[in-house]
């Protein structure tokens, strides 16, 4: 009994030492946080969260960063000027809610066509039967407006984005419209006057020719 017992104990101890230790038991003594610990997961989430937030803010658009420094008084004055410009150019009366009136893109497309005819070939316009455009048609109008602005030479930093118009962010829309009016070609601004002056010159030439012909006929009949 006394000789068998130590050998069995020795066998059991040697069998334990033969088994490789698990990774948990062999972790370095200075390692304070394990990868699966609650503190490690919490610290990982806290370090990742600001990165995702900064990315979302960067994706939200460049227009908001330019308009946050303007005072409300300046914005109201500029929006009043925008309303007057649109109403005088398009010969229309806009409703009180200017953002809602511009959100479907119809008025903006009409403004582009007034500056340069046929810049937007297709404009979706509300009808009495359907007074409110669908979101898809409104987005098409706004995209056509932005594409026409780029073709007319509006600088990219002054451009608004599609969501600015659809979400009624009027300061960004105001900046884009002001840049559009600034790049309007001089010949387009003077085209009505030049065409009327040309018409007057043609009419004057025709009138002089007819009068000269009548005078020649009158002189011939007298002789």
MITI-123441 format. One record per residue (C-alpha): y, x, z; residue in three letters. Coordinates in steps of 0.1 Angstrom, whole numbers, padded with zeros to 4 digits, always signed. Layout:
YXZALA/...
END
This chain:
+0000+0000+0000UNK/+0025+0028+0009UNK/+0018+0048-0023UNK/+0019+0019-0047UNK/+0052+0005-0035UNK/+0074+0035-0044UNK/+0060+0038-0079UNK/+0067+0002-0086UNK/+0102+0006-0073UNK/+0106+0037-0095UNK/+0093+0018-0125UNK/+0117-0010-0120UNK/+0147+0013-0115UNK/+0137+0033-0146UNK/+0134+0002-0167UNK/+0169-0008-0156UNK/+0183+0025-0167UNK/+0166+0024-0200UNK/+0185-0008-0210UNK/+0219+0000-0226UNK/+0248-0012-0207UNK/+0268-0041-0221UNK/+0303-0035-0235UNK/+0318-0054-0206UNK/+0304-0029-0180UNK/+0316+0001-0201UNK/+0353-0010-0203UNK/+0377+0018-0193UNK/+0389+0016-0158UNK/+0426+0017-0168UNK/+0424-0013-0191UNK/+0442-0040-0172UNK/+0439-0069-0197UNK/+0408-0078-0215UNK/+0411-0092-0251UNK/+0397-0126-0240UNK/+0417-0129-0209UNK/+0443-0157-0204UNK/+0472-0133-0199UNK/+0464-0115-0232UNK/+0463-0148-0251UNK/+0496-0159-0235UNK/+0513-0127-0243UNK/+0500-0128-0279UNK/+0514-0163-0284UNK/+0548-0153-0270UNK/+0550-0123-0293UNK/+0540-0142-0324UNK/+0562-0173-0318UNK/+0596-0156-0323UNK/+0584-0141-0356UNK/+0574-0176-0369UNK/+0607-0191-0357UNK/+0628-0164-0375UNK/+0608-0170-0407UNK/+0614-0207-0405UNK/+0651-0202-0400UNK/+0652-0179-0430UNK/+0635-0205-0451UNK/+0659-0233-0441UNK/+0684-0223-0467UNK/+0714-0200-0471UNK/+0740-0228-0471UNK/+0740-0237-0434UNK/+0750-0202-0423UNK/+0782-0204-0444UNK/+0793-0238-0433UNK/+0788-0235-0395UNK/+0820-0215-0390UNK/+0843-0242-0406UNK/+0861-0265-0382UNK/+0856-0302-0385UNK/+0892-0307-0395UNK/+0888-0284-0424UNK/+0856-0301-0435UNK/+0872-0336-0434UNK/+0901-0324-0455UNK/+0878-0307-0480UNK/+0856-0338-0482UNK/+0886-0360-0488UNK/+0896-0337-0516UNK/+0861-0339-0530UNK/+0862-0377-0530UNK/+0896-0377-0548UNK/+0883-0352-0574UNK/+0852-0372-0582UNK/+0870-0406-0583UNK/+0898-0393-0605UNK/+0875-0375-0630UNK/+0848-0402-0633UNK/+0872-0432-0629UNK/+0850-0447-0602UNK/+0854-0458-0566UNK/+0830-0442-0542UNK/+0817-0459-0511UNK/+0827-0449-0476UNK/+0795-0429-0470UNK/+0801-0401-0495UNK/+0769-0383-0486UNK/+0748-0413-0493UNK/+0766-0419-0526UNK/+0759-0383-0538UNK/+0723-0381-0524UNK/+0707-0396-0555UNK/+0723-0370-0578UNK/+0737-0396-0603UNK/+0774-0389-0596UNK/+0769-0352-0597UNK/+0751-0354-0631UNK/+0779-0375-0644UNK/+0804-0349-0632UNK/+0786-0321-0650UNK/+0785-0342-0682UNK/+0822-0349-0678UNK/+0829-0312-0677UNK/+0805-0303-0705UNK/+0790-0333-0724UNK/+0752-0335-0727UNK/+0747-0309-0700UNK/+0722-0333-0684UNK/+0704-0352-0711UNK/+0687-0378-0688UNK/+0703-0393-0658UNK/+0685-0418-0636UNK/+0710-0445-0626UNK/+0704-0473-0601UNK/+0704-0508-0615UNK/+0712-0542-0600UNK/+0675-0550-0599UNK/+0667-0516-0582UNK/+0699-0505-0564UNK/+0682-0475-0547UNK/+0665-0447-0567UNK/+0631-0434-0557UNK/+0629-0400-0540UNK/+0613-0385-0571UNK/+0641-0397-0595UNK/+0667-0386-0570UNK/+0652-0351-0569UNK/+0651-0350-0607UNK/+0688-0358-0609UNK/+0696-0331-0583UNK/+0675-0305-0600UNK/+0691-0313-0634UNK/+0725-0310-0618UNK/+0717-0276-0603UNK/+0702-0263-0635UNK/+0733-0274-0654UNK/+0755-0256-0628UNK/+0737-0224-0634UNK/+0740-0227-0672UNK/+0777-0233-0668UNK/+0781-0201-0648UNK/+0783-0211-0612UNK/+0776-0180-0591UNK/+0743-0181-0573UNK/+0759-0175-0538UNK/+0779-0207-0543UNK/+0750-0228-0553UNK/+0736-0254-0529UNK/+0699-0262-0527UNK/+0682-0295-0536UNK/+0677-0304-0499UNK/+0714-0301-0493UNK/+0721-0330-0516UNK/+0691-0351-0507UNK/+0698-0347-0469UNK/+0736-0353-0473UNK/+0747-0318-0463UNK/+0782-0323-0477UNK/+0798-0289-0469UNK/+0772-0272-0491UNK/+0776-0297-0519UNK/+0814-0293-0517UNK/+0811-0256-0521UNK/+0789-0260-0552UNK/+0812-0286-0568UNK/+0843-0265-0561UNK/+0826-0235-0578UNK/+0816-0258-0607UNK/+0852-0269-0612UNK/+0864-0233-0610UNK/+0842-0221-0638UNK/+0851-0250-0661UNK/+0861-0235-0695UNK/+0898-0236-0704UNK/+0890-0250-0738UNK/+0872-0279-0722UNK/+0902-0287-0700UNK/+0926-0286-0730UNK/+0903-0304-0755UNK/+0918-0339-0751UNK/+0954-0326-0757UNK/+0943-0303-0786UNK/+0924-0331-0803UNK/+0953-0355-0800UNK/+0977-0329-0814UNK/+0953-0323-0843UNK/+0952-0360-0850UNK/+0989-0362-0849UNK/+0992-0333-0874UNK/+0967-0349-0898UNK/+0984-0382-0896UNK/+1018-0366-0903UNK/+1004-0348-0933UNK/+0989-0380-0947UNK/+1021-0399-0941UNK/+1042-0373-0960UNK/+1017-0373-0989UNK/+1018-0411-0993UNK/+1056-0412-0991UNK/+1059-0384-1017UNK/+1035-0403-1040UNK/+1054-0435-1036UNK/+1087-0417-1043UNK/+1072-0402-1075UNK/+1060-0436-1086UNK/+1094-0451-1079UNK/+1112-0424-1099UNK/+1088-0429-1128UNK/+1094-0466-1129UNK/+1132-0461-1129UNK/+1130-0439-1160UNK/
END
